[in-house]
Amino acid sequence: MIRHFEKAVADIAANTFLNSITVITIAFSILIVSAFGLLMLNMSDFLNIWKSGIRVMVYLKENCNEQNRLKLEKAIRSVPGVSDLKWISKTEGLSRLKEQMKNQPSFLADLKDNPLPDAFEISLDPSHQHPDPISRIAAIVQKMERVDEVEYGQAWLGRFAGIIGLLQMAGYAFGGLFFMAGVFIVANTIRLVLYSKRDEIEIMRLIGATDGFISAPFFIQGSIQGAAGGLLGTGLLYLVFSFISLKVKGYEIVGPVSIRFFSPEILFGIIGSGVLAGLMGCYFSLRQFLKY
Amino acid sequence: MTHGSRKTPIIRMYHVYKLYDSKSALSDISLEIEENEFLFVTGASGAGKTTLLKLLYFGESATNGQVIIDGVNLLRIPKHQIPFLRRKFGIIFQDYKLIPSKTVFENLALVLEAAGHKRKFVEKKVKSVLRIVGLEEKQGALPPSLSGGEQQRIAIARAVIGDPKIILADEPTGNLDSGSAEIIFDLLNRFHKDGSTIILATHDPELIHSINGRKIVLDKGQLISDHKIKEA
């Protein structure tokens, strides 16, 4: 094994330009696919944070007395997926609004009456914090007596989930495409090396070298190319990530925005996929070249 | 066709044909070669000498007929067994076929490394074989820096380093002056005396009559003569 490794390293050193091009191309393929992956990861995180903060607001019709309100509360609590319910009177609603708009006091300064309706704020079980169950719960509550309107940011939620789904599909497509490109590039590099060494390989076969013995340095070479491409690609991505995370620091959307990089396990998987592309590239070239 | 003793033949060929694009290179060759025989394969250029050797180490496969090497029928040999078949042979070519980018030491070591030997053994064996062919001091040289005769001695060293049962030599002295050719032939003779089976394709009559052996003659792919020769 050490012999094969030494031979692979010697071959890489002897063809520096060709190997560098291969590593850089793999690195860029991995950079693009990983960037997609990282975007999806952080968008999913954001969606999860947002979903965990989801409240379904139930606005009541005018003239809902205490008895009706208690009846309605009982009915809403019995809906599957509802974990908690909070009564927000129109007075409390207005004071909340004033607190939220304290920077623009002029908007509310001229109000003579409280225009807000009484409301319930529904919290949901984590298992129901997805677009479909939320809209199902909203539809059930909407049909209840004394309920005027149910609001939960439906358009936002659906659109955001849709974008993530689309990105996921694009990510898979790009991933597949760039993986194949990586395999193809390594296959071509190895093919060129094999071609330049065809006499040597022929002699090795004549002296009784097995295909495994002949192939091993090439597989090691392909693995090194794939791993180096993976490391370079994820390294570049980390630089870009560090730059962006500095820029978004201090922004607030639902809460403070924080973005994260891949976990070591995922990074290992990405570099592993580079190695796999290298091995597959070698396999395809060698399979053609070593036919008896 | 068997000559002399009752030893088991190490090589057997039965009604072997070889066609290249319907052109016959060998036709109906039947031959048995015993262990430790020194066989000269002779004939004019294009008679089929090289093709015959190639069929033995599976450099080519027979179009028809059977080739059996040390009990292995090449008609039925699985692909993964071909390298192990080739380790039974040490092959010497007219054009040496040394790897020019590797040193003499590396060229020889490759045979043993391919067979899975440990580094220490490889170093020891390479040095001892280089001593036999008289080129111990050339172990760090690259083949192109050596003379033709020296390169062929290295090729012989490579052929014998794995202790093969059979040494195949295809016109080993074809590119050499008479002095170098004599050294090469002496080496082959020495390995023969040590127990190797030697099959040497040549059209050099000087070589043929200098040894007790056997000579077959090919003409247009056919075996036209097979007889013993006496040392001159």
Contacts between the chains, C-beta under 8 A, distances in Angstrom:
chain1	res1	chain2	res2	distance
A	3	B	113	6.1
A	3	B	119	7.8
A	199	B	97	8.0
A	199	B	99	7.5
A	200	B	99	5.0
A	200	B	101	7.4
A	200	B	102	7.9
A	203	B	97	5.3
A	203	B	98	7.7
A	203	B	99	5.8
A	204	B	110	6.7
A	204	B	114	6.6
A	205	B	83	7.2
A	205	B	86	7.4
A	206	B	57	7.3
A	206	B	59	7.3
A	206	B	86	6.4
A	206	B	91	5.8
A	206	B	97	7.1
A	207	B	86	6.9
A	207	B	87	7.9
A	207	B	91	7.7
A	207	B	110	6.5
A	207	B	111	4.8
A	207	B	114	6.0
A	207	B	158	7.0
A	207	B	162	7.5
A	208	B	83	4.7
A	208	B	84	6.9
A	208	B	85	7.9
A	208	B	86	4.0
A	208	B	87	3.7
A	208	B	89	7.9
A	208	B	111	7.3
A	208	B	114	5.9
A	208	B	115	6.7
A	208	B	162	7.2
A	209	B	83	6.1
A	209	B	110	7.4
A	209	B	114	3.7
A	210	B	80	7.4
A	210	B	83	4.5
A	210	B	114	7.2
A	211	B	80	7.7
A	211	B	83	7.7
A	213	B	83	8.0
A	213	B	113	7.7
A	213	B	114	5.2
A	292	B	79	5.3
A	292	B	82	6.4
